[in-house]
Amino acid sequence: MTAPDDTAAPTPSVEEFLAAMPQGMGALNDKMGIEITEISPERVVATMPVDGNTQPYGLLHGGASVVLAETLGSVGSGLHGYPDRFSVGVDINATHHRSATSGVVTGVATAIHLGRTMASYDVAITDERGKRVCTSRITCALVPRERVAPPA
């Protein structure tokens, strides 16, 4: 992992970071019940209920786990690039180890690379017993803000 830059902007609180986003957590994260509980460029933690995020057999949907992982990696890399760059996911993979049928899962994203133009995270998603449900890795590109046109 790249050493922290002493000139980097201070890490905003969860509330400050979400207030700076054009659509807060975003509609999908709101629908899925994802709640961020800890943020820094090095580590992001969030929870998500299993209820409402299941597939036809009543198991946590693998796609829901991937959404949680992408949210965590995107937030972490967004914080790393803040305020001059924003993050865009360019690669994600996931291995589903076991099912969850109820309760809440917790995702923890840990930075494995924090560069100038790219950031990557390992994401571990566990159930309420601490059993690993999914392991994911996400890489985000860090795009200069001035290259993006404001929404019309």
Chimera marker file (.cmm) of the C-alpha trace (Angstrom):
<marker_set name="trace">
<marker id="1" x="0.000" y="0.000" z="0.000" r="1" g="1" b="0" radius="0.5"/>
<marker id="2" x="1.264" y="3.487" z="-0.789" r="1" g="1" b="0" radius="0.5"/>
<marker id="3" x="2.373" y="5.580" z="2.174" r="1" g="1" b="0" radius="0.5"/>
<marker id="4" x="-0.092" y="8.294" z="3.184" r="1" g="1" b="0" radius="0.5"/>
<marker id="5" x="0.558" y="11.766" z="1.789" r="1" g="1" b="0" radius="0.5"/>
<marker id="6" x="1.036" y="14.365" z="4.554" r="1" g="1" b="0" radius="0.5"/>
<marker id="7" x="-0.549" y="16.991" z="2.292" r="1" g="1" b="0" radius="0.5"/>
<marker id="8" x="-3.734" y="14.957" z="1.736" r="1" g="1" b="0" radius="0.5"/>
<marker id="9" x="-7.058" y="16.511" z="2.682" r="1" g="1" b="0" radius="0.5"/>
<marker id="10" x="-8.416" y="15.377" z="6.064" r="1" g="1" b="0" radius="0.5"/>
<marker id="11" x="-10.855" y="12.476" z="5.891" r="1" g="1" b="0" radius="0.5"/>
<marker id="12" x="-14.423" y="13.762" z="6.107" r="1" g="1" b="0" radius="0.5"/>
<marker id="13" x="-16.990" y="12.096" z="8.360" r="1" g="1" b="0" radius="0.5"/>
<marker id="14" x="-19.498" y="9.673" z="6.824" r="1" g="1" b="0" radius="0.5"/>
<marker id="15" x="-22.112" y="12.451" z="6.885" r="1" g="1" b="0" radius="0.5"/>
<marker id="16" x="-19.788" y="15.034" z="5.274" r="1" g="1" b="0" radius="0.5"/>
<marker id="17" x="-18.711" y="12.600" z="2.572" r="1" g="1" b="0" radius="0.5"/>
<marker id="18" x="-22.287" y="11.621" z="1.689" r="1" g="1" b="0" radius="0.5"/>
<marker id="19" x="-23.386" y="15.273" z="1.686" r="1" g="1" b="0" radius="0.5"/>
<marker id="20" x="-20.667" y="15.979" z="-0.908" r="1" g="1" b="0" radius="0.5"/>
<marker id="21" x="-22.026" y="13.286" z="-3.250" r="1" g="1" b="0" radius="0.5"/>
<marker id="22" x="-24.506" y="14.469" z="-5.900" r="1" g="1" b="0" radius="0.5"/>
<marker id="23" x="-27.030" y="11.754" z="-4.901" r="1" g="1" b="0" radius="0.5"/>
<marker id="24" x="-25.914" y="10.824" z="-1.386" r="1" g="1" b="0" radius="0.5"/>
<marker id="25" x="-25.583" y="7.042" z="-1.103" r="1" g="1" b="0" radius="0.5"/>
<marker id="26" x="-27.381" y="6.598" z="-4.416" r="1" g="1" b="0" radius="0.5"/>
<marker id="27" x="-30.759" y="4.995" z="-5.051" r="1" g="1" b="0" radius="0.5"/>
<marker id="28" x="-29.479" y="1.403" z="-5.270" r="1" g="1" b="0" radius="0.5"/>
<marker id="29" x="-27.633" y="1.559" z="-1.944" r="1" g="1" b="0" radius="0.5"/>
<marker id="30" x="-30.718" y="3.108" z="-0.331" r="1" g="1" b="0" radius="0.5"/>
<marker id="31" x="-32.962" y="0.334" z="-1.711" r="1" g="1" b="0" radius="0.5"/>
<marker id="32" x="-30.580" y="-2.346" z="-0.457" r="1" g="1" b="0" radius="0.5"/>
<marker id="33" x="-30.328" y="-0.847" z="3.024" r="1" g="1" b="0" radius="0.5"/>
<marker id="34" x="-26.556" y="-0.376" z="2.954" r="1" g="1" b="0" radius="0.5"/>
<marker id="35" x="-25.304" y="1.708" z="5.879" r="1" g="1" b="0" radius="0.5"/>
<marker id="36" x="-21.723" y="2.931" z="6.067" r="1" g="1" b="0" radius="0.5"/>
<marker id="37" x="-20.383" y="2.856" z="9.611" r="1" g="1" b="0" radius="0.5"/>
<marker id="38" x="-16.678" y="3.676" z="9.181" r="1" g="1" b="0" radius="0.5"/>
<marker id="39" x="-14.708" y="5.431" z="6.458" r="1" g="1" b="0" radius="0.5"/>
<marker id="40" x="-11.112" y="6.217" z="5.679" r="1" g="1" b="0" radius="0.5"/>
<marker id="41" x="-9.057" y="5.748" z="2.521" r="1" g="1" b="0" radius="0.5"/>
<marker id="42" x="-7.492" y="2.657" z="4.121" r="1" g="1" b="0" radius="0.5"/>
<marker id="43" x="-10.645" y="0.982" z="5.499" r="1" g="1" b="0" radius="0.5"/>
<marker id="44" x="-14.393" y="1.230" z="4.888" r="1" g="1" b="0" radius="0.5"/>
<marker id="45" x="-17.048" y="-0.702" z="6.824" r="1" g="1" b="0" radius="0.5"/>
<marker id="46" x="-20.764" y="-1.026" z="6.044" r="1" g="1" b="0" radius="0.5"/>
<marker id="47" x="-23.701" y="-3.281" z="6.842" r="1" g="1" b="0" radius="0.5"/>
<marker id="48" x="-26.529" y="-4.620" z="4.682" r="1" g="1" b="0" radius="0.5"/>
<marker id="49" x="-29.638" y="-6.586" z="5.677" r="1" g="1" b="0" radius="0.5"/>
<marker id="50" x="-30.129" y="-10.008" z="4.128" r="1" g="1" b="0" radius="0.5"/>
<marker id="51" x="-33.912" y="-9.501" z="4.121" r="1" g="1" b="0" radius="0.5"/>
<marker id="52" x="-34.927" y="-7.875" z="0.845" r="1" g="1" b="0" radius="0.5"/>
<marker id="53" x="-31.632" y="-8.825" z="-0.829" r="1" g="1" b="0" radius="0.5"/>
<marker id="54" x="-32.261" y="-12.514" z="-1.470" r="1" g="1" b="0" radius="0.5"/>
<marker id="55" x="-32.542" y="-14.745" z="-4.525" r="1" g="1" b="0" radius="0.5"/>
<marker id="56" x="-35.502" y="-17.147" z="-5.133" r="1" g="1" b="0" radius="0.5"/>
<marker id="57" x="-34.237" y="-19.753" z="-2.622" r="1" g="1" b="0" radius="0.5"/>
<marker id="58" x="-34.143" y="-17.217" z="0.213" r="1" g="1" b="0" radius="0.5"/>
<marker id="59" x="-30.342" y="-16.916" z="0.233" r="1" g="1" b="0" radius="0.5"/>
<marker id="60" x="-28.436" y="-13.634" z="0.113" r="1" g="1" b="0" radius="0.5"/>
<marker id="61" x="-28.146" y="-12.831" z="-3.588" r="1" g="1" b="0" radius="0.5"/>
<marker id="62" x="-24.558" y="-12.959" z="-4.853" r="1" g="1" b="0" radius="0.5"/>
<marker id="63" x="-25.198" y="-9.760" z="-6.772" r="1" g="1" b="0" radius="0.5"/>
<marker id="64" x="-26.148" y="-8.029" z="-3.518" r="1" g="1" b="0" radius="0.5"/>
<marker id="65" x="-22.771" y="-8.990" z="-2.069" r="1" g="1" b="0" radius="0.5"/>
<marker id="66" x="-21.080" y="-7.535" z="-5.142" r="1" g="1" b="0" radius="0.5"/>
<marker id="67" x="-23.059" y="-4.295" z="-4.785" r="1" g="1" b="0" radius="0.5"/>
<marker id="68" x="-21.913" y="-4.020" z="-1.165" r="1" g="1" b="0" radius="0.5"/>
<marker id="69" x="-18.297" y="-4.702" z="-2.164" r="1" g="1" b="0" radius="0.5"/>
<marker id="70" x="-18.392" y="-2.138" z="-4.978" r="1" g="1" b="0" radius="0.5"/>
<marker id="71" x="-19.883" y="0.459" z="-2.664" r="1" g="1" b="0" radius="0.5"/>
<marker id="72" x="-17.108" y="-0.076" z="-0.113" r="1" g="1" b="0" radius="0.5"/>
<marker id="73" x="-14.286" y="0.046" z="-2.660" r="1" g="1" b="0" radius="0.5"/>
<marker id="74" x="-15.759" y="3.061" z="-4.418" r="1" g="1" b="0" radius="0.5"/>
<marker id="75" x="-16.157" y="4.986" z="-1.167" r="1" g="1" b="0" radius="0.5"/>
<marker id="76" x="-12.606" y="4.160" z="-0.055" r="1" g="1" b="0" radius="0.5"/>
<marker id="77" x="-11.066" y="5.112" z="-3.373" r="1" g="1" b="0" radius="0.5"/>
<marker id="78" x="-13.263" y="8.220" z="-3.530" r="1" g="1" b="0" radius="0.5"/>
<marker id="79" x="-11.887" y="9.259" z="-0.155" r="1" g="1" b="0" radius="0.5"/>
<marker id="80" x="-8.345" y="8.543" z="-1.304" r="1" g="1" b="0" radius="0.5"/>
<marker id="81" x="-8.828" y="10.823" z="-4.320" r="1" g="1" b="0" radius="0.5"/>
<marker id="82" x="-10.839" y="13.461" z="-2.436" r="1" g="1" b="0" radius="0.5"/>
<marker id="83" x="-11.234" y="16.329" z="-3.227" r="1" g="1" b="0" radius="0.5"/>
<marker id="84" x="-9.445" y="16.460" z="-6.608" r="1" g="1" b="0" radius="0.5"/>
<marker id="85" x="-10.425" y="13.073" z="-8.064" r="1" g="1" b="0" radius="0.5"/>
<marker id="86" x="-13.435" y="10.803" z="-8.003" r="1" g="1" b="0" radius="0.5"/>
<marker id="87" x="-13.532" y="7.048" z="-8.375" r="1" g="1" b="0" radius="0.5"/>
<marker id="88" x="-14.958" y="4.828" z="-11.089" r="1" g="1" b="0" radius="0.5"/>
<marker id="89" x="-15.010" y="1.058" z="-10.732" r="1" g="1" b="0" radius="0.5"/>
<marker id="90" x="-13.052" y="-0.702" z="-13.475" r="1" g="1" b="0" radius="0.5"/>
<marker id="91" x="-12.806" y="-4.271" z="-12.171" r="1" g="1" b="0" radius="0.5"/>
<marker id="92" x="-14.527" y="-6.377" z="-9.525" r="1" g="1" b="0" radius="0.5"/>
<marker id="93" x="-14.626" y="-10.080" z="-8.742" r="1" g="1" b="0" radius="0.5"/>
<marker id="94" x="-16.255" y="-12.101" z="-5.997" r="1" g="1" b="0" radius="0.5"/>
<marker id="95" x="-16.047" y="-15.568" z="-4.514" r="1" g="1" b="0" radius="0.5"/>
<marker id="96" x="-19.148" y="-16.696" z="-2.614" r="1" g="1" b="0" radius="0.5"/>
<marker id="97" x="-18.144" y="-19.004" z="0.241" r="1" g="1" b="0" radius="0.5"/>
<marker id="98" x="-21.407" y="-19.704" z="2.080" r="1" g="1" b="0" radius="0.5"/>
<marker id="99" x="-24.993" y="-18.519" z="2.175" r="1" g="1" b="0" radius="0.5"/>
<marker id="100" x="-26.707" y="-16.132" z="4.546" r="1" g="1" b="0" radius="0.5"/>
<marker id="101" x="-30.466" y="-16.417" z="5.032" r="1" g="1" b="0" radius="0.5"/>
<marker id="102" x="-31.229" y="-13.802" z="7.679" r="1" g="1" b="0" radius="0.5"/>
<marker id="103" x="-29.784" y="-11.000" z="9.734" r="1" g="1" b="0" radius="0.5"/>
<marker id="104" x="-27.200" y="-8.510" z="8.599" r="1" g="1" b="0" radius="0.5"/>
<marker id="105" x="-23.932" y="-8.928" z="6.738" r="1" g="1" b="0" radius="0.5"/>
<marker id="106" x="-20.943" y="-6.674" z="7.299" r="1" g="1" b="0" radius="0.5"/>
<marker id="107" x="-18.440" y="-5.711" z="4.636" r="1" g="1" b="0" radius="0.5"/>
<marker id="108" x="-14.931" y="-4.531" z="5.418" r="1" g="1" b="0" radius="0.5"/>
<marker id="109" x="-12.840" y="-3.090" z="2.588" r="1" g="1" b="0" radius="0.5"/>
<marker id="110" x="-9.097" y="-2.897" z="3.212" r="1" g="1" b="0" radius="0.5"/>
<marker id="111" x="-6.865" y="-0.972" z="0.819" r="1" g="1" b="0" radius="0.5"/>
<marker id="112" x="-4.228" y="-3.004" z="-0.980" r="1" g="1" b="0" radius="0.5"/>
<marker id="113" x="-3.061" y="-0.206" z="-3.321" r="1" g="1" b="0" radius="0.5"/>
<marker id="114" x="-3.608" y="3.550" z="-3.064" r="1" g="1" b="0" radius="0.5"/>
<marker id="115" x="-1.994" y="5.161" z="-6.080" r="1" g="1" b="0" radius="0.5"/>
<marker id="116" x="-2.318" y="8.430" z="-7.951" r="1" g="1" b="0" radius="0.5"/>
<marker id="117" x="-4.646" y="7.077" z="-10.647" r="1" g="1" b="0" radius="0.5"/>
<marker id="118" x="-5.867" y="3.768" z="-9.218" r="1" g="1" b="0" radius="0.5"/>
<marker id="119" x="-6.942" y="2.212" z="-5.916" r="1" g="1" b="0" radius="0.5"/>
<marker id="120" x="-7.657" y="-1.440" z="-5.080" r="1" g="1" b="0" radius="0.5"/>
<marker id="121" x="-9.363" y="-3.063" z="-2.096" r="1" g="1" b="0" radius="0.5"/>
<marker id="122" x="-9.870" y="-6.518" z="-0.630" r="1" g="1" b="0" radius="0.5"/>
<marker id="123" x="-13.412" y="-6.829" z="0.696" r="1" g="1" b="0" radius="0.5"/>
<marker id="124" x="-14.484" y="-9.428" z="3.258" r="1" g="1" b="0" radius="0.5"/>
<marker id="125" x="-18.223" y="-9.860" z="3.817" r="1" g="1" b="0" radius="0.5"/>
<marker id="126" x="-19.225" y="-11.780" z="6.942" r="1" g="1" b="0" radius="0.5"/>
<marker id="127" x="-22.469" y="-12.845" z="8.595" r="1" g="1" b="0" radius="0.5"/>
<marker id="128" x="-23.497" y="-12.102" z="12.175" r="1" g="1" b="0" radius="0.5"/>
<marker id="129" x="-21.485" y="-15.118" z="13.407" r="1" g="1" b="0" radius="0.5"/>
<marker id="130" x="-18.333" y="-13.714" z="11.828" r="1" g="1" b="0" radius="0.5"/>
<marker id="131" x="-18.356" y="-16.421" z="9.129" r="1" g="1" b="0" radius="0.5"/>
<marker id="132" x="-17.110" y="-15.241" z="5.752" r="1" g="1" b="0" radius="0.5"/>
<marker id="133" x="-19.879" y="-15.156" z="3.164" r="1" g="1" b="0" radius="0.5"/>
<marker id="134" x="-17.974" y="-13.535" z="0.294" r="1" g="1" b="0" radius="0.5"/>
<marker id="135" x="-14.518" y="-12.309" z="-0.641" r="1" g="1" b="0" radius="0.5"/>
<marker id="136" x="-14.219" y="-9.645" z="-3.307" r="1" g="1" b="0" radius="0.5"/>
<marker id="137" x="-11.537" y="-7.472" z="-4.875" r="1" g="1" b="0" radius="0.5"/>
<marker id="138" x="-12.307" y="-4.155" z="-6.524" r="1" g="1" b="0" radius="0.5"/>
<marker id="139" x="-10.129" y="-1.745" z="-8.492" r="1" g="1" b="0" radius="0.5"/>
<marker id="140" x="-11.187" y="1.827" z="-9.188" r="1" g="1" b="0" radius="0.5"/>
<marker id="141" x="-9.702" y="4.424" z="-11.509" r="1" g="1" b="0" radius="0.5"/>
<marker id="142" x="-9.238" y="7.882" z="-9.995" r="1" g="1" b="0" radius="0.5"/>
<marker id="143" x="-10.452" y="10.446" z="-12.525" r="1" g="1" b="0" radius="0.5"/>
<marker id="144" x="-9.665" y="14.171" z="-12.267" r="1" g="1" b="0" radius="0.5"/>
<marker id="145" x="-12.847" y="16.069" z="-11.380" r="1" g="1" b="0" radius="0.5"/>
<marker id="146" x="-12.259" y="18.732" z="-14.054" r="1" g="1" b="0" radius="0.5"/>
<marker id="147" x="-12.595" y="16.047" z="-16.769" r="1" g="1" b="0" radius="0.5"/>
<marker id="148" x="-16.199" y="15.385" z="-15.840" r="1" g="1" b="0" radius="0.5"/>
<marker id="149" x="-18.969" y="17.640" z="-17.072" r="1" g="1" b="0" radius="0.5"/>
<marker id="150" x="-21.532" y="18.629" z="-14.440" r="1" g="1" b="0" radius="0.5"/>
<marker id="151" x="-24.937" y="16.957" z="-14.751" r="1" g="1" b="0" radius="0.5"/>
<marker id="152" x="-27.298" y="18.673" z="-17.195" r="1" g="1" b="0" radius="0.5"/>
<link id1="1" id2="2" r="1" g="1" b="0" radius="0.2"/>
<link id1="2" id2="3" r="1" g="1" b="0" radius="0.2"/>
<link id1="3" id2="4" r="1" g="1" b="0" radius="0.2"/>
<link id1="4" id2="5" r="1" g="1" b="0" radius="0.2"/>
<link id1="5" id2="6" r="1" g="1" b="0" radius="0.2"/>
<link id1="6" id2="7" r="1" g="1" b="0" radius="0.2"/>
<link id1="7" id2="8" r="1" g="1" b="0" radius="0.2"/>
<link id1="8" id2="9" r="1" g="1" b="0" radius="0.2"/>
<link id1="9" id2="10" r="1" g="1" b="0" radius="0.2"/>
<link id1="10" id2="11" r="1" g="1" b="0" radius="0.2"/>
<link id1="11" id2="12" r="1" g="1" b="0" radius="0.2"/>
<link id1="12" id2="13" r="1" g="1" b="0" radius="0.2"/>
<link id1="13" id2="14" r="1" g="1" b="0" radius="0.2"/>
<link id1="14" id2="15" r="1" g="1" b="0" radius="0.2"/>
<link id1="15" id2="16" r="1" g="1" b="0" radius="0.2"/>
<link id1="16" id2="17" r="1" g="1" b="0" radius="0.2"/>
<link id1="17" id2="18" r="1" g="1" b="0" radius="0.2"/>
<link id1="18" id2="19" r="1" g="1" b="0" radius="0.2"/>
<link id1="19" id2="20" r="1" g="1" b="0" radius="0.2"/>
<link id1="20" id2="21" r="1" g="1" b="0" radius="0.2"/>
<link id1="21" id2="22" r="1" g="1" b="0" radius="0.2"/>
<link id1="22" id2="23" r="1" g="1" b="0" radius="0.2"/>
<link id1="23" id2="24" r="1" g="1" b="0" radius="0.2"/>
<link id1="24" id2="25" r="1" g="1" b="0" radius="0.2"/>
<link id1="25" id2="26" r="1" g="1" b="0" radius="0.2"/>
<link id1="26" id2="27" r="1" g="1" b="0" radius="0.2"/>
<link id1="27" id2="28" r="1" g="1" b="0" radius="0.2"/>
<link id1="28" id2="29" r="1" g="1" b="0" radius="0.2"/>
<link id1="29" id2="30" r="1" g="1" b="0" radius="0.2"/>
<link id1="30" id2="31" r="1" g="1" b="0" radius="0.2"/>
<link id1="31" id2="32" r="1" g="1" b="0" radius="0.2"/>
<link id1="32" id2="33" r="1" g="1" b="0" radius="0.2"/>
<link id1="33" id2="34" r="1" g="1" b="0" radius="0.2"/>
<link id1="34" id2="35" r="1" g="1" b="0" radius="0.2"/>
<link id1="35" id2="36" r="1" g="1" b="0" radius="0.2"/>
<link id1="36" id2="37" r="1" g="1" b="0" radius="0.2"/>
<link id1="37" id2="38" r="1" g="1" b="0" radius="0.2"/>
<link id1="38" id2="39" r="1" g="1" b="0" radius="0.2"/>
<link id1="39" id2="40" r="1" g="1" b="0" radius="0.2"/>
<link id1="40" id2="41" r="1" g="1" b="0" radius="0.2"/>
<link id1="41" id2="42" r="1" g="1" b="0" radius="0.2"/>
<link id1="42" id2="43" r="1" g="1" b="0" radius="0.2"/>
<link id1="43" id2="44" r="1" g="1" b="0" radius="0.2"/>
<link id1="44" id2="45" r="1" g="1" b="0" radius="0.2"/>
<link id1="45" id2="46" r="1" g="1" b="0" radius="0.2"/>
<link id1="46" id2="47" r="1" g="1" b="0" radius="0.2"/>
<link id1="47" id2="48" r="1" g="1" b="0" radius="0.2"/>
<link id1="48" id2="49" r="1" g="1" b="0" radius="0.2"/>
<link id1="49" id2="50" r="1" g="1" b="0" radius="0.2"/>
<link id1="50" id2="51" r="1" g="1" b="0" radius="0.2"/>
<link id1="51" id2="52" r="1" g="1" b="0" radius="0.2"/>
<link id1="52" id2="53" r="1" g="1" b="0" radius="0.2"/>
<link id1="53" id2="54" r="1" g="1" b="0" radius="0.2"/>
<link id1="54" id2="55" r="1" g="1" b="0" radius="0.2"/>
<link id1="55" id2="56" r="1" g="1" b="0" radius="0.2"/>
<link id1="56" id2="57" r="1" g="1" b="0" radius="0.2"/>
<link id1="57" id2="58" r="1" g="1" b="0" radius="0.2"/>
<link id1="58" id2="59" r="1" g="1" b="0" radius="0.2"/>
<link id1="59" id2="60" r="1" g="1" b="0" radius="0.2"/>
<link id1="60" id2="61" r="1" g="1" b="0" radius="0.2"/>
<link id1="61" id2="62" r="1" g="1" b="0" radius="0.2"/>
<link id1="62" id2="63" r="1" g="1" b="0" radius="0.2"/>
<link id1="63" id2="64" r="1" g="1" b="0" radius="0.2"/>
<link id1="64" id2="65" r="1" g="1" b="0" radius="0.2"/>
<link id1="65" id2="66" r="1" g="1" b="0" radius="0.2"/>
<link id1="66" id2="67" r="1" g="1" b="0" radius="0.2"/>
<link id1="67" id2="68" r="1" g="1" b="0" radius="0.2"/>
<link id1="68" id2="69" r="1" g="1" b="0" radius="0.2"/>
<link id1="69" id2="70" r="1" g="1" b="0" radius="0.2"/>
<link id1="70" id2="71" r="1" g="1" b="0" radius="0.2"/>
<link id1="71" id2="72" r="1" g="1" b="0" radius="0.2"/>
<link id1="72" id2="73" r="1" g="1" b="0" radius="0.2"/>
<link id1="73" id2="74" r="1" g="1" b="0" radius="0.2"/>
<link id1="74" id2="75" r="1" g="1" b="0" radius="0.2"/>
<link id1="75" id2="76" r="1" g="1" b="0" radius="0.2"/>
<link id1="76" id2="77" r="1" g="1" b="0" radius="0.2"/>
<link id1="77" id2="78" r="1" g="1" b="0" radius="0.2"/>
<link id1="78" id2="79" r="1" g="1" b="0" radius="0.2"/>
<link id1="79" id2="80" r="1" g="1" b="0" radius="0.2"/>
<link id1="80" id2="81" r="1" g="1" b="0" radius="0.2"/>
<link id1="81" id2="82" r="1" g="1" b="0" radius="0.2"/>
<link id1="82" id2="83" r="1" g="1" b="0" radius="0.2"/>
<link id1="83" id2="84" r="1" g="1" b="0" radius="0.2"/>
<link id1="84" id2="85" r="1" g="1" b="0" radius="0.2"/>
<link id1="85" id2="86" r="1" g="1" b="0" radius="0.2"/>
<link id1="86" id2="87" r="1" g="1" b="0" radius="0.2"/>
<link id1="87" id2="88" r="1" g="1" b="0" radius="0.2"/>
<link id1="88" id2="89" r="1" g="1" b="0" radius="0.2"/>
<link id1="89" id2="90" r="1" g="1" b="0" radius="0.2"/>
<link id1="90" id2="91" r="1" g="1" b="0" radius="0.2"/>
<link id1="91" id2="92" r="1" g="1" b="0" radius="0.2"/>
<link id1="92" id2="93" r="1" g="1" b="0" radius="0.2"/>
<link id1="93" id2="94" r="1" g="1" b="0" radius="0.2"/>
<link id1="94" id2="95" r="1" g="1" b="0" radius="0.2"/>
<link id1="95" id2="96" r="1" g="1" b="0" radius="0.2"/>
<link id1="96" id2="97" r="1" g="1" b="0" radius="0.2"/>
<link id1="97" id2="98" r="1" g="1" b="0" radius="0.2"/>
<link id1="98" id2="99" r="1" g="1" b="0" radius="0.2"/>
<link id1="99" id2="100" r="1" g="1" b="0" radius="0.2"/>
<link id1="100" id2="101" r="1" g="1" b="0" radius="0.2"/>
<link id1="101" id2="102" r="1" g="1" b="0" radius="0.2"/>
<link id1="102" id2="103" r="1" g="1" b="0" radius="0.2"/>
<link id1="103" id2="104" r="1" g="1" b="0" radius="0.2"/>
<link id1="104" id2="105" r="1" g="1" b="0" radius="0.2"/>
<link id1="105" id2="106" r="1" g="1" b="0" radius="0.2"/>
<link id1="106" id2="107" r="1" g="1" b="0" radius="0.2"/>
<link id1="107" id2="108" r="1" g="1" b="0" radius="0.2"/>
<link id1="108" id2="109" r="1" g="1" b="0" radius="0.2"/>
<link id1="109" id2="110" r="1" g="1" b="0" radius="0.2"/>
<link id1="110" id2="111" r="1" g="1" b="0" radius="0.2"/>
<link id1="111" id2="112" r="1" g="1" b="0" radius="0.2"/>
<link id1="112" id2="113" r="1" g="1" b="0" radius="0.2"/>
<link id1="113" id2="114" r="1" g="1" b="0" radius="0.2"/>
<link id1="114" id2="115" r="1" g="1" b="0" radius="0.2"/>
<link id1="115" id2="116" r="1" g="1" b="0" radius="0.2"/>
<link id1="116" id2="117" r="1" g="1" b="0" radius="0.2"/>
<link id1="117" id2="118" r="1" g="1" b="0" radius="0.2"/>
<link id1="118" id2="119" r="1" g="1" b="0" radius="0.2"/>
<link id1="119" id2="120" r="1" g="1" b="0" radius="0.2"/>
<link id1="120" id2="121" r="1" g="1" b="0" radius="0.2"/>
<link id1="121" id2="122" r="1" g="1" b="0" radius="0.2"/>
<link id1="122" id2="123" r="1" g="1" b="0" radius="0.2"/>
<link id1="123" id2="124" r="1" g="1" b="0" radius="0.2"/>
<link id1="124" id2="125" r="1" g="1" b="0" radius="0.2"/>
<link id1="125" id2="126" r="1" g="1" b="0" radius="0.2"/>
<link id1="126" id2="127" r="1" g="1" b="0" radius="0.2"/>
<link id1="127" id2="128" r="1" g="1" b="0" radius="0.2"/>
<link id1="128" id2="129" r="1" g="1" b="0" radius="0.2"/>
<link id1="129" id2="130" r="1" g="1" b="0" radius="0.2"/>
<link id1="130" id2="131" r="1" g="1" b="0" radius="0.2"/>
<link id1="131" id2="132" r="1" g="1" b="0" radius="0.2"/>
<link id1="132" id2="133" r="1" g="1" b="0" radius="0.2"/>
<link id1="133" id2="134" r="1" g="1" b="0" radius="0.2"/>
<link id1="134" id2="135" r="1" g="1" b="0" radius="0.2"/>
<link id1="135" id2="136" r="1" g="1" b="0" radius="0.2"/>
<link id1="136" id2="137" r="1" g="1" b="0" radius="0.2"/>
<link id1="137" id2="138" r="1" g="1" b="0" radius="0.2"/>
<link id1="138" id2="139" r="1" g="1" b="0" radius="0.2"/>
<link id1="139" id2="140" r="1" g="1" b="0" radius="0.2"/>
<link id1="140" id2="141" r="1" g="1" b="0" radius="0.2"/>
<link id1="141" id2="142" r="1" g="1" b="0" radius="0.2"/>
<link id1="142" id2="143" r="1" g="1" b="0" radius="0.2"/>
<link id1="143" id2="144" r="1" g="1" b="0" radius="0.2"/>
<link id1="144" id2="145" r="1" g="1" b="0" radius="0.2"/>
<link id1="145" id2="146" r="1" g="1" b="0" radius="0.2"/>
<link id1="146" id2="147" r="1" g="1" b="0" radius="0.2"/>
<link id1="147" id2="148" r="1" g="1" b="0" radius="0.2"/>
<link id1="148" id2="149" r="1" g="1" b="0" radius="0.2"/>
<link id1="149" id2="150" r="1" g="1" b="0" radius="0.2"/>
<link id1="150" id2="151" r="1" g="1" b="0" radius="0.2"/>
<link id1="151" id2="152" r="1" g="1" b="0" radius="0.2"/>
</marker_set>
